[in-house]
Each structure stands twice: as structure tokens, then as C-alpha cells.
């Protein structure tokens, strides 16, 4: 399918601005660009209740933001632990607030967005340690958050999805991960990937190879190998024990093929997996609904997919 016309117009305007090359960006510039781009998100949804709080992390408290769909009352609802994108060097609770609102509303889930530590101030494995701590705490306090612990998902977008996958893999054991679902939206699954989508979409399609390498250089210290499965979860030798998984990718995203490859590997080991590639879309399209109207349709599809896996009886009714 061709590039979506709204996405094409956005890319044409972006490319005409002659942006600073990724390798030349400072961390401040990288963070500012993420904030500006996510200013194009869908208008905040008024149908969600929001509460800011904290949870204990390995190096101090971590901020969290709890979202709830409208007319939820006090009953226990399915939930999602969510990690924001931003290459593990950018992004925050605030930049991804409209995305979290939209996903909570579309899925009917309470959503807990976690503000983990960012590199280069806190390089690998700080974000991973925060992810594990947040997962453990939220699982243990699900009822207090109004969440049914038997219907709790973990997920994120872009590098936040990477973090969710790493946490899921690290929690496997006799009792499982504790999560009923992992939801991965346009995930980075292999920082060393040389897939067809990485090659053909390396430049000119918003997320560029240079940006991925720029972020990786700030995230990892020199002694850490990017092939480490805690960095590139697609490289894990064994994927058994991973919970049922929902993966959404975008057709014109360089990360597309590694998301599809993860879905295939999970299917091969018997993990129930739902994979969807959004036609004509670029990376982060879901966060730019003001200029790419298809984002609203995508959230409805994401919500339906999440409900079908977390609440199959309700979805079938």
C-alpha cells in the first residue's frame, strides 16, 4: 500500500525543514523534538480519570500516572502497565499523556504509565531495573489501583515496548510472568537489525537509522553489547513462557520487520500472538493524530485487540 497521504504531507514538511542530523543532536535537542512532535497528538480525551502518584524504585521513587476509562465506578478493571517511547533517552509521562488517555479509553483498561530513568544520565541497565521494580510493585498493588490482577497487561510504544518485552522475558518462571498479555506498539526488538525495512526505510520516513544509533550510543556504556537480550529482546535464545502477545507495527517504519519477526518466533513456540501492521503508516503515527487522522482508527483497533485477549467473553458478546 502507498504511504498514507496525511503521513506523506507530514514527512514532506518535516524533510523541507532540514532538521539537525541525528548524530549532531544534543540530548536536549532530542528531548525537545520528541516533545514537539507529540504536541501533534490526538486531543486529550475527557473520558478518562487521571491520578498522579509514585512507586518505590531501585534508586528512589518513580512517578506514575493512573488513567481510567469513563463511567468505570469502583469495580476492578483490566489494566495495562505502560512504558513510554523516546529511545530510552527522551519522553515522559507528559509527552505520552494523550497516547495513554486514548489507549485507556479504547481498551477499557486502567492504564499505569511509568516514568522510568533515562540515559545518558542513567544508562543501561537503569531503565530495565526500573521496569522490573514497577512491574513487581503494580502486580502487588493491583487491587489498590482498581485493577484485576488476573487481567493485567504490560506494554509500551517504541523503546518503551522494548522495555516491556525485556521485563516480560526476565520474569519468566514456574509461575509465569504475572502478566496476562504484553502489548508492543512499533517496538524496537533488535538494535543491531539489518532487516529489509531497516535498509529500505533507513532515511526519509521519520524514524531514521541515525536516530536509532544516536539513542543507542547514549543508552549503552562501551562495555555493553547491543546483542544482549536485555537490550535487543528479539535475540533471546528462548521465548517460552512469554504471555500472550499483541504486536502492532507500521508499514513504513524501519522497525516493522523486527516486530513481525518477534511475532513469528512467539508463534513458533506456541505463544498466542496477534500481529497487525498498519498500512501506509510511519513510526509514531499513533502519537500524531492531529496531522494523521488514521491514528484514531488505529486506537480503536488496538483497543479491540487488547479487549479480545484480556476480556475474550466481553469481546465476543
Secondary structure by P-SEA (a helix, b strand, c coil): ccccaaaaaaaaaaaaacccccccccaaaaaaaaaaaacccccccccbbbbbbcccccccbbbbbbbbcccccccccbbbbccccccccccccccaaaaaaaaaaaaccbbbbbbcccccccccaaaaaaaaaaaaaaaaaccccccccccccccccaaaaaaaaaaaaaacccccccccbbbbccccccccccccccccccccccccaaaaaaaaaaacccccccccccccccccccccccccbbbbbbccccaaaaaaaaaaaaaaaccbbbbbbbcccccccccccccccaaaaaaaaaaaaaaaaaccccccc
